[in-house]
Amino acid sequence: MYPNSIIQKFTSVFFAQPTLVLRAPGRINLIGEHTDYNDGYVLPASIDKAIYFAIAPRPDRICHLVAYDLDSEIKVSLDNFTQSDIAWSNYLMGVVDELQKAGYSFQGFNVVFGGDIPLGAGVSSSAAVETGLAFALNQIYHLGLSTMQMVKMAKAAENNFVGVNCGIMDQFASMFGKKDAVIRLDCRDLSYEYFPIELPNHAVILCNSGVKHSLGDSEYNTRRQECEEALRIFAQNFDNITSWRDISFEMLATIKNQLNHTVYRRAKYVIGEIERVIVACDALNQHDLATFGQKMYETHLGLQHDYEVSCPELDFLVEQTLTDSAVIGARMMGGGFGGCTVNIVEKAQQEVFLQRMKATYLEKYQKELVCYVVALTNGTEIIG
Ligand code: GLA
């Protein structure tokens, strides 16, 4: 269906061929959750669920945007726009806004976009829309942005125009992904390393709770504020604190009574999660999947009890895997308050796993559990 349906839509709306067709994928994250905006590490990968774009420049100042899946369109002038009630358009115009603020000049464009990334499922459909458009405009208007600059523009669009104070992981993963690899990104200095992930006998499976994380945006911003507050208190008590990377559990114990209970637990989670990614990557290097999986479970417990961004459905899905010896590790993934769990499962037991999870979820919540067996793919790329 994709990208052909997108191209066909483009030709039927604009009576012309697109000059560029590209795919911008969604992402998973194996470990390192809520660490990107805390100067920690993350371990994401881009996946075979993507947003596809068909685009062409226009000689005038109009951006004609068509959201294929939503059957919705809007025309916006480059010279006069602000946030729209048509929410989806803000992800695109936010990118345009960032590019213009940074002094890049270009004319209007016609674009059709759409794809198979489930919405509100914690696999970053919004980041894919942002990185896809940044990549497309850079290409059709020869703006000369580096890949990392495009990532930063896409993230800034989400922060400034959409109003979610997200970190850089999603846009980074959607842009920098590589087939069959996960990427360890150091969010403090943006250095990164690809880890080929050799899982001949295992599958990465997402279980979508079906709970849309709409509550998440305001709670997400609250978590950020709580972390900033904790960091300020650390800096008041210790010398040379520039980020969470300078903080240890010993230091946390020393200032425990200066933090309220909530902020204390947030700090405990962040310190633990930064350490866990390092241990998990070492384990991956040594093909020690058991340790890797154990770290995923520890992350879930931290997100559930200390960072408090899980929900009963996600906890249930993770709990169901605890007694299943075919599951190496499982945890909630992404911002939280709904969306998917990520599971590493023995391939030989994949079908049994899927059937069992679906059946127990249906019994407990009278809701169908949609699962995705994902492949790791290249990041944003031209396909036509
Ligand atoms: C969302 C944000 C990311 C990251 C994750 C949690 O996906 O967009 O920047 O903070 O939540 O790890």
Residues whose N, C-alpha, C, O or C-beta is under 5 A from the ligand:
A	BS01	GLA	G32 E33 H34 T35 D36 C166 G167 I168 M169 D170 G334 G335
